[in-house]
Amino acid sequence: MKKDELPNIIPVFPLSNFIIFPKTTVPLNIFEPRYIEMINDSMKTNKFIGMIQPKNSKNSEIATPELYKIGCLGKITSFKELDDGRYLIDLKGIIRFKIINEVKTEKLYRKCEVNFNDFLNDLDEKKENLKFSDLELIFKDLKLLFEKRGFIINWKALEKQSLDETINALAMASPFSLEEKQVLLEAINLDLRKNKIAEILSTYTYDEYQNTTLQ
């Protein structure tokens, strides 16, 4: 995809504790009327949706929660309508974006004007160069954290992927907080993201050693 093919106004899907990265694909179960409308409109046009985190995850009753400024544009790559009216879609991350402002709309869902200039490297097809040995300690600590939280990860399958796919998949699936996941999303490149994961993990492992209860 080229820069001039990117839309400057996109529908946004605020989803707490959920991030996607460029070059990763995630399944989504769509059932709310406003997001059913969003998917319908997206399928008729460019199939783009902006995934973004709301800032306040504790009050889900707010109809229009404040949004983080950085999200990721996704493209619908698979679509299935179920008998009960739900949609099952696969969404592939394309490029991160920064919200400029929210756009008034008659639609049930929200739209934003966005800018992609800070993240054009996301469109680059080349793989980032990291050594697997760089990740051994991170993997060890992540495995421990995932197991303690009852998360089941197919580590053998992950290790067969490229390193950038592996790091991003772990960042998306991790039992980190909304704020911590946002930090990982905003990390400008993979090397910084790897370091941020290590920093976050060090706070979790420190808590474990202090025998304090993780919230």
C-alpha positions in Angstrom: 0.0 0.0 0.0 1.2 3.5 -0.8 0.9 6.7 1.3 -1.5 8.3 -1.2 -3.9 5.4 -0.9 -4.5 6.1 2.8 -7.8 7.8 3.8 -7.6 11.0 5.9 -11.0 10.4 7.5 -11.6 6.9 9.0 -14.3 5.2 11.2 -12.8 4.4 14.6 -13.6 1.4 16.8 -12.7 2.2 20.4 -11.9 -1.1 22.1 -10.4 -1.2 25.6 -7.2 -3.3 26.2 -7.0 -4.2 22.6 -4.4 -3.2 20.1 -3.3 -4.3 16.7 0.0 -3.7 15.0 0.9 -3.4 11.3 1.4 -6.8 9.6 -0.6 -8.6 12.2 -4.1 -10.1 11.7 -6.7 -10.5 14.4 -10.3 -11.9 14.5 -13.1 -9.7 15.8 -16.7 -10.6 16.8 -19.0 -7.7 15.9 -22.4 -7.5 17.5 -23.2 -3.9 18.6 -25.5 -2.1 16.1 -23.2 0.8 15.7 -20.3 -1.4 14.7 -22.5 -3.6 12.5 -23.2 -0.3 10.7 -19.5 0.5 10.6 -18.6 -2.8 9.1 -21.4 -2.5 6.5 -20.2 0.9 5.4 -16.5 -0.2 5.4 -17.3 -3.2 3.3 -18.9 -1.0 0.7 -15.9 1.3 0.4 -12.2 0.7 1.2 -12.6 -2.0 4.0 -10.6 0.2 6.5 -11.3 0.6 10.2 -9.2 2.5 12.8 -8.7 0.5 16.0 -8.1 2.8 19.0 -8.1 2.5 22.8 -10.4 4.6 24.9 -8.6 6.2 27.8 -11.1 5.2 30.6 -11.6 1.5 30.7 -13.3 1.6 34.1 -16.4 3.4 32.9 -17.7 1.5 29.9 -21.0 3.3 30.1 -19.6 6.5 28.6 -21.0 6.6 25.0 -18.1 8.7 23.6 -15.1 8.1 25.8 -11.9 10.1 25.3 -9.6 8.4 22.9 -5.8 7.9 22.9 -4.2 9.8 20.0 -2.4 6.8 18.5 -4.2 3.8 16.9 -3.7 1.4 14.0 -5.6 1.4 10.7 -6.9 -2.1 9.9 -8.2 -3.6 6.7 -11.0 -6.2 6.7 -9.5 -9.3 5.0 -12.3 -11.8 5.9 -16.0 -11.3 6.5 -18.7 -13.8 7.6 -22.3 -13.0 8.7 -23.8 -15.4 11.2 -27.4 -16.5 11.6 -27.9 -14.3 14.7 -26.8 -11.2 12.9 -23.2 -11.0 14.2 -20.3 -10.5 12.0 -17.0 -12.4 12.3 -14.2 -10.5 10.6 -10.4 -10.7 10.3 -8.7 -7.4 10.5 -5.1 -6.9 9.2 -3.0 -4.0 10.7 -1.7 -1.7 8.0 -0.2 1.5 9.6 -0.5 3.4 12.8 -2.2 6.8 12.8 -2.4 9.9 14.9 -5.9 11.5 15.5 -6.0 15.1 14.4 -9.7 15.7 15.4 -13.0 14.0 15.6 -15.4 14.5 12.7 -19.1 15.2 13.2 -21.2 12.4 11.6 -24.8 11.2 11.4 -23.6 7.7 11.8 -24.0 5.6 14.9 -20.2 5.2 15.1 -17.4 7.7 15.4 -15.1 9.1 12.7 -11.8 10.9 13.0 -9.5 12.9 10.7 -6.1 11.2 11.0 -2.5 11.6 10.0 0.0 8.8 9.1 3.2 10.8 8.7 4.9 9.7 11.9 4.4 6.0 11.0 5.1 5.7 7.2 7.8 3.1 8.0 4.9 0.7 9.0 4.3 0.4 5.2 7.8 -0.9 4.6 7.8 -4.6 3.7 11.3 -5.3 5.0 11.7 -7.2 8.3 13.4 -5.5 11.2 16.7 -7.1 12.2 16.7 -8.5 15.7 18.5 -11.6 17.0 16.4 -14.3 18.7 19.0 -14.3 21.5 17.9 -10.8 22.3 14.5 -12.1 23.2 15.4 -15.2 25.3 15.1 -13.4 28.7 11.9 -11.6 27.6 10.4 -14.8 26.5 11.3 -16.5 29.7 9.7 -13.7 31.8 6.7 -13.5 29.5 6.0 -17.2 29.7 6.1 -17.0 33.5 3.6 -14.1 33.5 1.3 -15.7 31.0 1.2 -18.9 32.9 0.5 -17.1 36.2 -2.4 -15.3 34.6 -3.8 -18.5 33.1 -3.0 -17.4 29.5 -2.3 -20.3 27.1 0.1 -19.4 24.3 1.4 -21.8 21.5 5.0 -20.9 22.0 6.3 -23.4 19.5 4.2 -21.8 16.8 5.3 -18.3 17.8 9.0 -19.2 17.6 8.5 -20.2 13.9 7.3 -16.7 13.1 9.6 -13.8 12.2 10.7 -11.8 15.3 8.7 -8.8 14.5 5.5 -10.9 14.2 6.4 -12.7 17.4 7.0 -9.5 19.4 3.8 -7.9 18.1 1.7 -10.9 18.7 2.9 -11.2 22.3 2.4 -7.4 22.9 -1.2 -7.8 21.6 -2.0 -10.9 23.6 -0.2 -9.9 26.8 -2.1 -9.5 30.1 -0.7 -5.9 30.4 -2.8 -2.9 31.3 -4.5 -0.6 28.8 -1.8 2.0 29.4 1.0 -0.4 29.0 -0.4 -1.7 25.8 -0.7 1.8 24.5 3.0 2.4 25.3 3.9 -0.6 23.2 1.7 0.5 20.3 3.3 4.0 20.3 6.9 2.6 20.4 8.3 3.9 17.1 10.1 0.7 16.1 10.5 -2.9 17.0 13.7 -2.5 19.0 12.1 0.1 21.2 9.0 -2.1 21.6 11.2 -5.0 22.7 12.9 -2.8 25.3 9.5 -1.5 26.5 8.2 -5.0 26.9 11.3 -5.8 29.0 10.7 -2.7 31.2 7.1 -3.5 31.8 8.0 -7.1 32.6 10.6 -6.0 35.1 7.9 -4.3 37.1 5.7 -7.4 37.1 8.6 -9.7 38.1 9.7 -7.2 40.8 6.2 -7.4 42.3 6.3 -11.2 42.2 9.6 -11.2 44.1 8.2 -8.8 46.7 5.2 -11.2 47.1 2.7 -8.5 46.5 -0.6 -9.2 44.8 -0.8 -8.2 41.2 -4.0 -6.3 40.3 
